[in-house]
Each structure stands twice: as structure tokens, then as C-alpha cells.
Amino acid sequence: MNKILLSTSILSANFSILGQEIKNVLKFGADMIHFDVMDNHYVPNLTFGPMVLKSIRNYNILNPIDVHIMAKPVDNLIPLFAQAGADFITIHPESTYHLNRTLNIIKDNGCKVGVAINPALSIDFIDDIIEKLDLVLIMSVDPGFSNQEFMTNTFKKINLIKKKVILSKRKIYISVDGGIKLNHINFLLKSGVNILVIGSYIFNNDPKFIIKKIKNLIFKFNKIKK
């Protein structure tokens, strides 16, 4: 996984012009979209359903979309988001009683498989399912709300996940989501992160300016790495 991707979380976008907001950040240089699904049960917030995802696809938005489902139960939602246009579906292990079966549902519906790891969750469960994974999403904030502060103990968790991915010899994206700002990016890239999920820091500022800054940092990192 040599390419580093910027995934724009749309939780902080202007919902009244959501399609245009997404097209703008993609035009400015974002690579993919992070689509947060919250149910006011597993997490204390309520956001998007499959119809919103389908309307985004109907708005001629073709870039990859990672549907991050923070809902319980989760199994019945997976086919709905797959049909609506998800490329990745990322779920939390606590949202299902039978994790293997849930991951199989994602794969059987034609999507890439992701699991999300909350800040207080041990990563040990990864060993038993790593052969099924395309993406590991490390939460650097508690899930449920945008505009939280980045938790610095995330770096330790990234390093541990990276070692497991290397040992597995599989092509698995390592993604980090929550509170990321410019001063975190070099550290995240050095740790082995492939996908930077950033929302409020982009939408609450000047999206064009912030995305350019982020992409420049990625470019410089790649140049030094070579």
C-alpha cells in the first residue's frame, strides 16, 4: 500500500448542499469520501441512511466511499448500503454478536471489508479475522461526534496494527479517523497510515486551502521516502 489517500468525512459538511460540498472537496484533491452512519443507539448521534448515499451516487459522485457504520444491530444494514453504492463497509466489532458472519456479509455484498477500533478497545481480536480484512480504521476520538481532540495514544495502536498487517502479508489499508490536524499528519504517515480521514478541520476552515496543505505534506513525505 504505497499510495496515501485523503478521505473527507462529510459529517461536518453543509447538508443543504451536500452533493456540491462533496464535489468541491474532490475537485480540491480529496481522494475518497468517508460516510458516517450513526443510529443514536450504538453512538449518541443520528446521521445518514442508505437513501442519502444513493442520492450522492445519483449526483454523479464516482470516487470511492467508505461507509462507516456505527449502528447496532448492523447486519441488516450492510446489504442496503452496498446496494446504495458503498465501496468499503467498515463496522465496529462490538456492533455484532458474530463478527465473522458480519464480515462475510460485507464481502458477499461486493464491498471491501473494514473494521473500526475504538480508543479503549484492545486490538487482539484482529488476529482471528485479519485474513478477511481490506481496511482497519483506528479511531483517534470516541465515535459519535465530529470536532473532537485527537488522542495521542493512537500512535501506539497504529504501530501495533502495522506490525500485524506486515506479518499477515496482506494488502490492508490502515486508516485513522478523528481530530486530525496538520501537525499530526507527518507522525501518522511515518507510523504507516494509508488513509487520513479528516472532516471538521476541512469543512470548518477553507477546504481548498486545507486540502492543498494536506496534499503537500503527503507529497513531501513520499518524496523523502523515495
N, C-alpha and C positions, 0 to 999 in steps of 0.2 A: 504494500500500500504506500506508494511514493507520493501520490497526489494528496494535497491537503485542501479540504473543502470548507467553505464558509456556508453554514446553514442558517438562514434567517428565521428566527422564531416569530410568528405573526401574532402572538398573544398581545403585543403592545402596539399593533397596527391600528389605524383608524378603520373600524369595522364598516363605517358607512361608505367607504370607497376601497374595500378590501382588495378587490381584483387589481385596481390601479396601483395600490400600495405594493402589492407583490410584484407586479410588472416593473415598477420603479427600482426596487432593490435588486432584482435580477439584471436589469439594464445597467445598474451601477457596479455589478460584479459579483453578487451573491451566486453561489452555485446550486443551492437547493433550498427547499422550504421545510421548516420544522412546524408540524401541525399538532398543537397540544389539545388533547381531548380530556376534559375533566368533568366529573359526574356529581360533584357536591356530596360524595359519599366516601369514596376512597381518598379523595382530597377535598378540601373545603373551598371549592370554586366550581363554576359551571361554565363550560365554553361551547365548543363546536361539535356538531354531529356530522354524519355522512353526507347530508344534503349540502352542507357548506363546502365540503371537499369536492363534491360533484360539480357545484357551481363554479369553483375555481378551475377545475379541468375544462368546463364548458366555456370559460373565459380565455381559452387558448393558452393556458399556462402548462408548459410541457416539461419543465425541469423536474428532477426527482423530488418526491415529497416523502418525508419520514413522518408517519402518523404515530405519535407518542401517546399511547392510551393509558391514562391514569383513571381507571374505572374498574369497578368490581360489582358483579361478575364481568368477565371480559370476553369469554369465548364467543358469545352470540354477536358481539360487535365486530369481530375480525372479518367475517365474510362481507359485511356491509361496507366497511372501509376499503376492503380490497376491490370490491365492485365499483366503488366511487372514485378510485384512481390512485390508491396508495402504492408506492414503490417499496418502502420499508414499513413494517409494522413493529413497533417497539412496545413491549409490555413489562410491567413490574411483576416479579415472581410472587409477591405477596397477594396479587390480584387473582390468583388461581390456586385451586387445590391440587391440580395435576399439571405441573409445569411442562413436562414432556409432551403431553397431549395438546396443550395450548400452542406450543411452538410448532408442532406438526400441523395444526390448523392453519397457522400463518403460511407455512410452506405450501400446504395443499391448495391454498387460495392464490398461489402465484406471486407472493411477496417475499422480499428478503426479511430475515428473522433478526429481531433485536430484543435485547433485554436491558432494562434500566436498573441501576443500582443506587438506592438512596444513601445519603451520607452515613446513616447509622447501621447500614446492612453489611454484613460480612460478605466477602467475595468468594467464599469457599464453595458455594453451590455451583459456581461456573465450571468446575472441573467435570461435573457429571453431564453437562449439556453443551460443552464447547464445540463439539462436532456438528451441532445444529445451527450455530450462530453465524450471522453475517455482520453483526454490529453489537458492540457493548456501549451503552450510554451511561456515563458516570455523572450522577447528579452532584453538582457543586453547590447546590442550595437544597433546602427541603422543598419537595414538589408542591405545587398548588397556586403559587402567585409569581408574577414577574417582578422585576426591580428589587431583588434581594441581594445581599452582600455575598460575594464569592468566599467559600470556605477553603482556607489554605491547606487543610489536611487532605484535600482532593489529590494533591500531587503524589502523596504516598500511595494512594489507591490506584492512580494511573500507572505508576511504576510496577505495582504488583500484577495488574491486569496485563500490561505489556509483556511481562515475563511469561505469563500463561499463554498468551497469543503466540509468542515466538516458539514456545515448546510444542504448541499444537500444530505448527507448520501450516496453519490455515490463513486465508486472506480475510481478516476480520477488521472492520473499522473500529477504531476507538474514538468515541465521541464524548464531548464534555458539554454540559448544559447548566447554565445558571450563574449570573452575576459577573460574566467575563467582561473585562475592560482591556484597554490597550496594554496596560502594564503587566497583565497576566499572560499575554499571548506567547512571547518568546519562551517562557518557562513551560507552557503547555506543549509547544512544538518540540522542545528539547526532550520532554517526557515521552513523546511518541504519539501524540494525539493526531488523528487524521481528519476529524470533523470538529469544527468550532461552532457551537450553537449559540447565537447571540441575538437577542431581541430588543429589550428595552434600551440598551446602550446605543443601538442603531436608530430605532424609531423615535426615541425621546430627544435625539440630537439632530444633526444634519446627516441623513442617511448616506448621501453621496460622499460627503467628506469622511465619515467614519469608515465606510466600506473601503474607500481608497486607502486609508491609513492601515486597515487590517490587511488588505491585499499586498500592500508594500512590505509589511512585516513578514508575510508569508514568502514573498518573492526573495527578500534578503536572506531569510532562513534557508531557503532552497539553494540559493547561490553559495552560501557559506558551506552548506552540507556537501555540495559537489566538490 
